[in-house]
Amino acid sequence: MEEIRVCLNAVLPIVLIMAAGYLSKRAGLLQEQDITRGNKIVFNIFIPLSIFQSIYRSDFSTAVNGALLAFALLGVLAAFLLGALYTRLAVRDRKARSVVIQGIYRSNFLIIGYPLAQALVPEADMSCVAVLAAFVVPLLNVLAVICLQVFNGQKMEPKKLLLSIVKNPLIIASAAALVFSGTGLSLPAPAASAVRSMAEVASPMMLFLLGGFFRFRGLLRQSQNLFRAVVGRLIAVPLIFLVLAWQLGFRGIEFAGLIGVFASSTGVSSFTMAQQMKGDAQLAGEIVVVTSMLCPLTLFCWSLLFKWLGVL
Protein backbone atom coordinates (compact mmCIF):
# COMPACT_ATOMS: atom_id res chain seq x y z
CA MET A 1 0.00 0.00 0.00
CA GLU A 2 2.97 2.33 0.42
CA GLU A 3 3.56 2.36 -3.36
CA ILE A 4 -0.06 3.20 -4.15
CA ARG A 5 -0.04 5.92 -1.46
CA VAL A 6 3.07 7.47 -3.00
CA CYS A 7 1.59 7.34 -6.49
CA LEU A 8 -1.68 8.87 -5.32
CA ASN A 9 0.15 11.63 -3.46
CA ALA A 10 2.07 12.40 -6.65
CA VAL A 11 -0.91 12.21 -9.02
CA LEU A 12 -3.88 13.59 -7.04
CA PRO A 13 -2.49 17.16 -6.97
CA ILE A 14 -2.22 16.95 -10.76
CA VAL A 15 -5.86 15.90 -11.06
CA LEU A 16 -7.02 18.61 -8.63
CA ILE A 17 -5.18 21.40 -10.48
CA MET A 18 -6.63 20.22 -13.80
CA ALA A 19 -10.08 20.15 -12.18
CA ALA A 20 -9.56 23.76 -11.04
CA GLY A 21 -8.80 24.78 -14.62
CA TYR A 22 -11.80 22.89 -15.95
CA LEU A 23 -14.15 24.48 -13.40
CA SER A 24 -12.69 27.93 -14.11
CA LYS A 25 -13.49 27.47 -17.78
CA ARG A 26 -17.00 26.28 -17.00
CA ALA A 27 -17.53 29.29 -14.71
CA GLY A 28 -16.45 31.68 -17.45
CA LEU A 29 -13.30 32.82 -15.65
CA LEU A 30 -11.11 31.29 -18.35
CA GLN A 31 -11.66 31.88 -22.06
CA GLU A 32 -10.29 30.04 -25.11
CA GLN A 33 -8.00 32.95 -25.97
CA ASP A 34 -6.66 32.96 -22.41
CA ILE A 35 -5.66 29.29 -22.76
CA THR A 36 -3.95 29.88 -26.10
CA ARG A 37 -2.03 32.92 -24.82
CA GLY A 38 -1.23 31.22 -21.54
CA ASN A 39 0.18 28.16 -23.29
CA LYS A 40 2.38 30.38 -25.44
CA ILE A 41 3.82 32.04 -22.33
CA VAL A 42 4.31 28.70 -20.58
CA PHE A 43 5.98 27.18 -23.65
CA ASN A 44 8.39 30.07 -24.17
CA ILE A 45 9.18 31.06 -20.58
CA PHE A 46 8.10 28.81 -17.73
CA ILE A 47 8.78 25.32 -19.14
CA PRO A 48 12.30 26.31 -20.35
CA LEU A 49 13.09 27.74 -16.91
CA SER A 50 11.78 24.59 -15.24
CA ILE A 51 13.98 22.40 -17.44
CA PHE A 52 16.97 24.67 -16.87
CA GLN A 53 16.44 24.51 -13.11
CA SER A 54 16.16 20.71 -12.98
CA ILE A 55 19.38 20.20 -14.97
CA TYR A 56 21.24 23.12 -13.36
CA ARG A 57 20.70 21.60 -9.92
CA SER A 58 21.97 18.14 -10.94
CA ASP A 59 25.25 17.16 -9.34
CA PHE A 60 27.51 15.83 -12.10
CA SER A 61 30.43 15.50 -9.67
CA THR A 62 28.90 12.26 -8.39
CA ALA A 63 29.64 8.96 -10.09
CA VAL A 64 27.67 8.67 -13.32
CA ASN A 65 26.43 5.19 -14.15
CA GLY A 66 27.21 4.90 -17.85
CA ALA A 67 25.25 1.68 -18.31
CA LEU A 68 22.15 3.18 -16.68
CA LEU A 69 22.33 6.33 -18.78
CA ALA A 70 22.92 4.37 -21.98
CA PHE A 71 19.98 2.07 -21.30
CA ALA A 72 17.62 4.95 -20.46
CA LEU A 73 18.59 7.06 -23.48
CA LEU A 74 18.56 4.16 -25.94
CA GLY A 75 15.30 2.94 -24.42
CA VAL A 76 13.60 6.32 -24.88
CA LEU A 77 14.87 6.46 -28.46
CA ALA A 78 13.64 2.91 -29.11
CA ALA A 79 10.21 3.71 -27.59
CA PHE A 80 10.01 6.74 -29.89
CA LEU A 81 10.89 4.67 -32.97
CA LEU A 82 8.49 1.88 -32.04
CA GLY A 83 5.73 4.43 -31.46
CA ALA A 84 6.47 6.07 -34.81
CA LEU A 85 6.40 2.72 -36.62
CA TYR A 86 3.18 1.64 -34.95
CA THR A 87 1.32 4.90 -35.56
CA ARG A 88 2.53 4.97 -39.16
CA LEU A 89 0.62 1.72 -39.65
CA ALA A 90 -2.38 2.33 -37.37
CA VAL A 91 -3.12 6.09 -37.32
CA ARG A 92 -4.25 7.82 -40.51
CA ASP A 93 -4.71 11.37 -39.22
CA ARG A 94 -1.25 12.94 -39.37
CA LYS A 95 -1.86 15.53 -36.67
CA ALA A 96 -3.12 12.77 -34.40
CA ARG A 97 -0.17 10.57 -35.35
CA SER A 98 2.43 12.95 -33.93
CA VAL A 99 0.43 13.31 -30.70
CA VAL A 100 0.01 9.54 -30.24
CA ILE A 101 3.78 9.07 -30.69
CA GLN A 102 4.38 11.66 -27.97
CA GLY A 103 1.78 10.00 -25.79
CA ILE A 104 3.56 6.66 -26.06
CA TYR A 105 7.22 7.59 -25.53
CA ARG A 106 7.16 10.81 -23.48
CA SER A 107 7.07 10.27 -19.72
CA ASN A 108 6.19 12.55 -16.82
CA PHE A 109 9.53 11.76 -15.19
CA LEU A 110 10.15 15.00 -13.31
CA ILE A 111 6.67 15.28 -11.76
CA ILE A 112 5.92 11.62 -10.98
CA GLY A 113 8.98 9.47 -11.69
CA TYR A 114 11.52 11.17 -9.43
CA PRO A 115 9.45 11.21 -6.20
CA LEU A 116 8.27 7.66 -6.92
CA ALA A 117 11.87 6.41 -7.17
CA GLN A 118 12.67 8.12 -3.88
CA ALA A 119 9.76 6.39 -2.17
CA LEU A 120 10.34 2.95 -3.66
CA VAL A 121 13.92 2.78 -2.36
CA PRO A 122 13.94 4.86 0.86
CA GLU A 123 17.23 6.44 1.98
CA ALA A 124 18.99 5.51 -1.26
CA ASP A 125 21.42 7.91 -2.92
CA MET A 126 19.28 9.74 -5.49
CA SER A 127 22.18 11.30 -7.40
CA CYS A 128 22.01 8.73 -10.21
CA VAL A 129 18.30 9.50 -10.70
CA ALA A 130 19.00 13.26 -10.80
CA VAL A 131 21.72 12.76 -13.41
CA LEU A 132 19.36 10.48 -15.31
CA ALA A 133 16.82 13.31 -15.47
CA ALA A 134 19.48 15.73 -16.70
CA PHE A 135 20.07 13.60 -19.79
CA VAL A 136 16.64 12.07 -20.39
CA VAL A 137 14.66 15.35 -20.29
CA PRO A 138 16.64 17.03 -23.12
CA LEU A 139 16.28 13.90 -25.27
CA LEU A 140 12.51 13.84 -24.68
CA ASN A 141 12.32 17.45 -25.84
CA VAL A 142 14.45 16.95 -28.97
CA LEU A 143 12.35 13.96 -30.00
CA ALA A 144 9.16 15.96 -29.36
CA VAL A 145 10.27 18.70 -31.76
CA ILE A 146 11.19 16.12 -34.41
CA CYS A 147 7.90 14.30 -33.85
CA LEU A 148 5.70 17.37 -34.14
CA GLN A 149 7.56 18.67 -37.18
CA VAL A 150 8.00 15.49 -39.21
CA PHE A 151 4.96 13.39 -38.32
CA ASN A 152 2.44 16.21 -38.74
CA GLY A 153 2.79 15.64 -42.46
CA GLN A 154 4.96 18.68 -43.08
CA LYS A 155 7.75 18.14 -45.57
CA MET A 156 10.82 19.26 -43.68
CA GLU A 157 14.27 19.72 -45.12
CA PRO A 158 17.11 18.59 -42.81
CA LYS A 159 18.39 22.16 -42.42
CA LYS A 160 14.95 23.48 -41.49
CA LEU A 161 14.41 20.61 -39.07
CA LEU A 162 17.77 21.27 -37.42
CA LEU A 163 16.96 24.98 -37.21
CA SER A 164 13.59 24.26 -35.59
CA ILE A 165 15.32 22.09 -32.99
CA VAL A 166 17.99 24.69 -32.28
CA LYS A 167 15.41 27.48 -31.96
CA ASN A 168 13.09 25.51 -29.67
CA PRO A 169 13.00 27.18 -26.20
CA LEU A 170 13.09 23.81 -24.42
CA ILE A 171 16.21 22.75 -26.29
CA ILE A 172 17.91 26.10 -25.68
CA ALA A 173 17.17 25.80 -21.94
CA SER A 174 18.53 22.24 -21.82
CA ALA A 175 21.71 23.22 -23.65
CA ALA A 176 22.27 26.29 -21.46
CA ALA A 177 21.83 24.24 -18.28
CA LEU A 178 24.27 21.59 -19.50
CA VAL A 179 26.82 24.33 -20.22
CA PHE A 180 26.45 25.72 -16.70
CA SER A 181 26.65 22.26 -15.13
CA GLY A 182 29.55 21.13 -17.30
CA THR A 183 31.68 24.24 -16.78
CA GLY A 184 30.92 24.77 -13.11
CA LEU A 185 29.43 28.21 -13.74
CA SER A 186 26.75 29.40 -11.35
CA LEU A 187 24.05 32.02 -11.56
CA PRO A 188 24.24 35.08 -9.27
CA ALA A 189 22.10 34.54 -6.19
CA PRO A 190 19.28 36.94 -7.23
CA ALA A 191 19.09 35.37 -10.71
CA ALA A 192 19.12 31.84 -9.28
CA SER A 193 16.30 32.74 -6.90
CA ALA A 194 14.25 34.27 -9.72
CA VAL A 195 14.77 31.23 -11.97
CA ARG A 196 13.82 28.87 -9.14
CA SER A 197 10.61 30.82 -8.38
CA MET A 198 9.55 31.05 -12.03
CA ALA A 199 10.39 27.37 -12.65
CA GLU A 200 7.97 26.39 -9.90
CA VAL A 201 5.15 28.04 -11.88
CA ALA A 202 5.54 25.78 -14.94
CA SER A 203 3.86 22.55 -13.82
CA PRO A 204 0.80 24.03 -12.05
CA MET A 205 0.26 26.53 -14.87
CA MET A 206 0.45 23.80 -17.53
CA LEU A 207 -1.99 21.62 -15.60
CA PHE A 208 -4.41 24.49 -14.96
CA LEU A 209 -4.51 25.44 -18.65
CA LEU A 210 -4.84 21.79 -19.64
CA GLY A 211 -7.89 21.48 -17.38
CA GLY A 212 -9.44 24.52 -19.03
CA PHE A 213 -8.80 23.04 -22.47
CA PHE A 214 -10.18 19.58 -21.65
CA ARG A 215 -13.64 18.51 -22.89
CA PHE A 216 -15.25 15.28 -21.76
CA ARG A 217 -17.22 14.98 -24.98
CA GLY A 218 -13.94 14.88 -26.89
CA LEU A 219 -13.03 11.50 -25.40
CA LEU A 220 -15.28 9.77 -27.91
CA ARG A 221 -13.99 11.79 -30.86
CA GLN A 222 -10.71 9.87 -31.11
CA SER A 223 -11.30 7.02 -28.69
CA GLN A 224 -9.19 4.55 -30.71
CA ASN A 225 -6.16 6.83 -30.81
CA LEU A 226 -6.59 7.68 -27.14
CA PHE A 227 -6.71 3.96 -26.33
CA ARG A 228 -3.59 3.30 -28.40
CA ALA A 229 -1.60 5.99 -26.62
CA VAL A 230 -2.75 5.01 -23.12
CA VAL A 231 -2.00 1.30 -23.61
CA GLY A 232 1.31 2.11 -25.25
CA ARG A 233 2.40 4.48 -22.47
CA LEU A 234 1.22 2.58 -19.40
CA ILE A 235 1.48 -1.07 -20.48
CA ALA A 236 3.48 -1.75 -23.65
CA VAL A 237 6.48 0.53 -23.01
CA PRO A 238 6.95 -0.57 -19.36
CA LEU A 239 6.49 -4.22 -20.30
CA ILE A 240 9.21 -4.07 -22.94
CA PHE A 241 11.81 -1.89 -21.25
CA LEU A 242 11.38 -2.72 -17.57
CA VAL A 243 11.52 -6.45 -18.24
CA LEU A 244 14.63 -5.86 -20.35
CA ALA A 245 16.19 -3.76 -17.57
CA TRP A 246 15.44 -6.55 -15.08
CA GLN A 247 17.09 -9.12 -17.33
CA LEU A 248 20.14 -6.88 -17.79
CA GLY A 249 20.66 -6.73 -14.02
CA PHE A 250 19.54 -3.23 -13.00
CA ARG A 251 18.44 -3.23 -9.37
CA GLY A 252 17.48 -0.95 -6.48
CA ILE A 253 17.45 2.80 -7.01
CA GLU A 254 18.67 2.42 -10.59
CA PHE A 255 15.65 0.29 -11.48
CA ALA A 256 13.34 2.64 -9.58
CA GLY A 257 14.61 5.51 -11.73
CA LEU A 258 13.86 3.49 -14.86
CA ILE A 259 10.29 2.93 -13.63
CA GLY A 260 9.94 6.72 -13.65
CA VAL A 261 11.31 6.96 -17.19
CA PHE A 262 9.28 4.15 -18.76
CA ALA A 263 6.12 3.69 -16.64
CA SER A 264 4.93 7.14 -15.54
CA SER A 265 2.10 8.98 -17.28
CA THR A 266 2.52 11.06 -20.44
CA GLY A 267 4.43 14.30 -19.87
CA VAL A 268 2.19 17.32 -19.28
CA SER A 269 4.27 19.53 -21.59
CA SER A 270 3.28 17.32 -24.55
CA PHE A 271 -0.11 19.10 -24.54
CA THR A 272 1.48 22.55 -24.55
CA MET A 273 3.91 21.63 -27.32
CA ALA A 274 1.14 20.07 -29.43
CA GLN A 275 -0.91 23.24 -29.25
CA GLN A 276 2.05 25.50 -30.03
CA MET A 277 3.34 23.33 -32.89
CA LYS A 278 -0.02 22.63 -34.58
CA GLY A 279 -0.58 19.06 -33.45
CA ASP A 280 -3.95 17.72 -32.27
CA ALA A 281 -3.95 19.54 -28.93
CA GLN A 282 -7.36 18.16 -27.91
CA LEU A 283 -6.14 14.57 -28.24
CA ALA A 284 -2.84 15.46 -26.54
CA GLY A 285 -4.71 16.87 -23.56
CA GLU A 286 -6.93 13.81 -23.32
CA ILE A 287 -3.90 11.51 -23.34
CA VAL A 288 -2.27 13.46 -20.50
CA VAL A 289 -5.48 13.47 -18.44
CA VAL A 290 -6.31 9.77 -18.88
CA THR A 291 -2.75 8.49 -18.35
CA SER A 292 -2.44 10.71 -15.25
CA MET A 293 -5.63 9.24 -13.82
CA LEU A 294 -4.70 5.62 -14.55
CA CYS A 295 -0.99 5.66 -13.74
CA PRO A 296 -1.40 5.26 -9.94
CA LEU A 297 -2.94 1.85 -10.59
CA THR A 298 -0.44 0.77 -13.26
CA LEU A 299 2.57 2.09 -11.31
CA PHE A 300 1.36 0.18 -8.28
CA CYS A 301 1.11 -3.02 -10.34
CA TRP A 302 4.59 -2.60 -11.87
CA SER A 303 6.14 -1.72 -8.50
CA LEU A 304 4.47 -4.68 -6.80
CA LEU A 305 5.58 -7.05 -9.55
CA PHE A 306 9.23 -6.05 -9.40
CA LYS A 307 9.26 -5.97 -5.61
CA TRP A 308 7.98 -9.54 -5.70
CA LEU A 309 10.80 -10.41 -8.15
CA GLY A 310 13.35 -8.90 -5.74
CA VAL A 311 14.38 -6.10 -8.11
CA LEU A 312 13.47 -3.25 -5.73
C-alpha positions in Angstrom: 0.0 0.0 0.0 3.0 2.3 0.4 3.6 2.4 -3.4 -0.1 3.2 -4.1 0.0 5.9 -1.5 3.1 7.5 -3.0 1.6 7.3 -6.5 -1.7 8.9 -5.3 0.2 11.6 -3.5 2.1 12.4 -6.7 -0.9 12.2 -9.0 -3.9 13.6 -7.0 -2.5 17.2 -7.0 -2.2 16.9 -10.8 -5.9 15.9 -11.1 -7.0 18.6 -8.6 -5.2 21.4 -10.5 -6.6 20.2 -13.8 -10.1 20.2 -12.2 -9.6 23.8 -11.0 -8.8 24.8 -14.6 -11.8 22.9 -16.0 -14.2 24.5 -13.4 -12.7 27.9 -14.1 -13.5 27.5 -17.8 -17.0 26.3 -17.0 -17.5 29.3 -14.7 -16.5 31.7 -17.5 -13.3 32.8 -15.7 -11.1 31.3 -18.4 -11.7 31.9 -22.1 -10.3 30.0 -25.1 -8.0 32.9 -26.0 -6.7 33.0 -22.4 -5.7 29.3 -22.8 -3.9 29.9 -26.1 -2.0 32.9 -24.8 -1.2 31.2 -21.5 0.2 28.2 -23.3 2.4 30.4 -25.4 3.8 32.0 -22.3 4.3 28.7 -20.6 6.0 27.2 -23.7 8.4 30.1 -24.2 9.2 31.1 -20.6 8.1 28.8 -17.7 8.8 25.3 -19.1 12.3 26.3 -20.3 13.1 27.7 -16.9 11.8 24.6 -15.2 14.0 22.4 -17.4 17.0 24.7 -16.9 16.4 24.5 -13.1 16.2 20.7 -13.0 19.4 20.2 -15.0 21.2 23.1 -13.4 20.7 21.6 -9.9 22.0 18.1 -10.9 25.3 17.2 -9.3 27.5 15.8 -12.1 30.4 15.5 -9.7 28.9 12.3 -8.4 29.6 9.0 -10.1 27.7 8.7 -13.3 26.4 5.2 -14.2 27.2 4.9 -17.9 25.2 1.7 -18.3 22.1 3.2 -16.7 22.3 6.3 -18.8 22.9 4.4 -22.0 20.0 2.1 -21.3 17.6 5.0 -20.5 18.6 7.1 -23.5 18.6 4.2 -25.9 15.3 2.9 -24.4 13.6 6.3 -24.9 14.9 6.5 -28.5 13.6 2.9 -29.1 10.2 3.7 -27.6 10.0 6.7 -29.9 10.9 4.7 -33.0 8.5 1.9 -32.0 5.7 4.4 -31.5 6.5 6.1 -34.8 6.4 2.7 -36.6 3.2 1.6 -34.9 1.3 4.9 -35.6 2.5 5.0 -39.2 0.6 1.7 -39.7 -2.4 2.3 -37.4 -3.1 6.1 -37.3 -4.2 7.8 -40.5 -4.7 11.4 -39.2 -1.2 12.9 -39.4 -1.9 15.5 -36.7 -3.1 12.8 -34.4 -0.2 10.6 -35.4 2.4 13.0 -33.9 0.4 13.3 -30.7 0.0 9.5 -30.2 3.8 9.1 -30.7 4.4 11.7 -28.0 1.8 10.0 -25.8 3.6 6.7 -26.1 7.2 7.6 -25.5 7.2 10.8 -23.5 7.1 10.3 -19.7 6.2 12.5 -16.8 9.5 11.8 -15.2 10.1 15.0 -13.3 6.7 15.3 -11.8 5.9 11.6 -11.0 9.0 9.5 -11.7 11.5 11.2 -9.4 9.4 11.2 -6.2 8.3 7.7 -6.9 11.9 6.4 -7.2 12.7 8.1 -3.9 9.8 6.4 -2.2 10.3 2.9 -3.7 13.9 2.8 -2.4 13.9 4.9 0.9 17.2 6.4 2.0 19.0 5.5 -1.3 21.4 7.9 -2.9 19.3 9.7 -5.5 22.2 11.3 -7.4 22.0 8.7 -10.2 18.3 9.5 -10.7 19.0 13.3 -10.8 21.7 12.8 -13.4 19.4 10.5 -15.3 16.8 13.3 -15.5 19.5 15.7 -16.7 20.1 13.6 -19.8 16.6 12.1 -20.4 14.7 15.3 -20.3 16.6 17.0 -23.1 16.3 13.9 -25.3 12.5 13.8 -24.7 12.3 17.4 -25.8 14.5 17.0 -29.0 12.4 14.0 -30.0 9.2 16.0 -29.4 10.3 18.7 -31.8 11.2 16.1 -34.4 7.9 14.3 -33.9 5.7 17.4 -34.1 7.6 18.7 -37.2 8.0 15.5 -39.2 5.0 13.4 -38.3 2.4 16.2 -38.7 2.8 15.6 -42.5 5.0 18.7 -43.1 7.8 18.1 -45.6 10.8 19.3 -43.7 14.3 19.7 -45.1 17.1 18.6 -42.8 18.4 22.2 -42.4 14.9 23.5 -41.5 14.4 20.6 -39.1 17.8 21.3 -37.4 17.0 25.0 -37.2 13.6 24.3 -35.6 15.3 22.1 -33.0 18.0 24.7 -32.3 15.4 27.5 -32.0 13.1 25.5 -29.7 13.0 27.2 -26.2 13.1 23.8 -24.4 16.2 22.7 -26.3 17.9 26.1 -25.7 17.2 25.8 -21.9 18.5 22.2 -21.8 21.7 23.2 -23.6 22.3 26.3 -21.5 21.8 24.2 -18.3 24.3 21.6 -19.5 26.8 24.3 -20.2 26.4 25.7 -16.7 26.7 22.3 -15.1 29.5 21.1 -17.3 31.7 24.2 -16.8 30.9 24.8 -13.1 29.4 28.2 -13.7 26.7 29.4 -11.3 24.1 32.0 -11.6 24.2 35.1 -9.3 22.1 34.5 -6.2 19.3 36.9 -7.2 19.1 35.4 -10.7 19.1 31.8 -9.3 16.3 32.7 -6.9 14.2 34.3 -9.7 14.8 31.2 -12.0 13.8 28.9 -9.1 10.6 30.8 -8.4 9.6 31.0 -12.0 10.4 27.4 -12.6 8.0 26.4 -9.9 5.1 28.0 -11.9 5.5 25.8 -14.9 3.9 22.6 -13.8 0.8 24.0 -12.1 0.3 26.5 -14.9 0.5 23.8 -17.5 -2.0 21.6 -15.6 -4.4 24.5 -15.0 -4.5 25.4 -18.6 -4.8 21.8 -19.6 -7.9 21.5 -17.4 -9.4 24.5 -19.0 -8.8 23.0 -22.5 -10.2 19.6 -21.7 -13.6 18.5 -22.9 -15.3 15.3 -21.8 -17.2 15.0 -25.0 -13.9 14.9 -26.9 -13.0 11.5 -25.4 -15.3 9.8 -27.9 -14.0 11.8 -30.9 -10.7 9.9 -31.1 -11.3 7.0 -28.7 -9.2 4.6 -30.7 -6.2 6.8 -30.8 -6.6 7.7 -27.1 -6.7 4.0 -26.3 -3.6 3.3 -28.4 -1.6 6.0 -26.6 -2.7 5.0 -23.1 -2.0 1.3 -23.6 1.3 2.1 -25.3 2.4 4.5 -22.5 1.2 2.6 -19.4 1.5 -1.1 -20.5 3.5 -1.7 -23.6 6.5 0.5 -23.0 6.9 -0.6 -19.4 6.5 -4.2 -20.3 9.2 -4.1 -22.9 11.8 -1.9 -21.3 11.4 -2.7 -17.6 11.5 -6.5 -18.2 14.6 -5.9 -20.4 16.2 -3.8 -17.6 15.4 -6.5 -15.1 17.1 -9.1 -17.3 20.1 -6.9 -17.8 20.7 -6.7 -14.0 19.5 -3.2 -13.0 18.4 -3.2 -9.4 17.5 -0.9 -6.5 17.4 2.8 -7.0 18.7 2.4 -10.6 15.7 0.3 -11.5 13.3 2.6 -9.6 14.6 5.5 -11.7 13.9 3.5 -14.9 10.3 2.9 -13.6 9.9 6.7 -13.6 11.3 7.0 -17.2 9.3 4.1 -18.8 6.1 3.7 -16.6 4.9 7.1 -15.5 2.1 9.0 -17.3 2.5 11.1 -20.4 4.4 14.3 -19.9 2.2 17.3 -19.3 4.3 19.5 -21.6 3.3 17.3 -24.6 -0.1 19.1 -24.5 1.5 22.6 -24.5 3.9 21.6 -27.3 1.1 20.1 -29.4 -0.9 23.2 -29.2 2.0 25.5 -30.0 3.3 23.3 -32.9 0.0 22.6 -34.6 -0.6 19.1 -33.4 -3.9 17.7 -32.3 -4.0 19.5 -28.9 -7.4 18.2 -27.9 -6.1 14.6 -28.2 -2.8 15.5 -26.5 -4.7 16.9 -23.6 -6.9 13.8 -23.3 -3.9 11.5 -23.3 -2.3 13.5 -20.5 -5.5 13.5 -18.4 -6.3 9.8 -18.9 -2.8 8.5 -18.3 -2.4 10.7 -15.2 -5.6 9.2 -13.8 -4.7 5.6 -14.5 -1.0 5.7 -13.7 -1.4 5.3 -9.9 -2.9 1.8 -10.6 -0.4 0.8 -13.3 2.6 2.1 -11.3 1.4 0.2 -8.3 1.1 -3.0 -10.3 4.6 -2.6 -11.9 6.1 -1.7 -8.5 4.5 -4.7 -6.8 5.6 -7.1 -9.6 9.2 -6.0 -9.4 9.3 -6.0 -5.6 8.0 -9.5 -5.7 10.8 -10.4 -8.1 13.3 -8.9 -5.7 14.4 -6.1 -8.1 13.5 -3.3 -5.7 
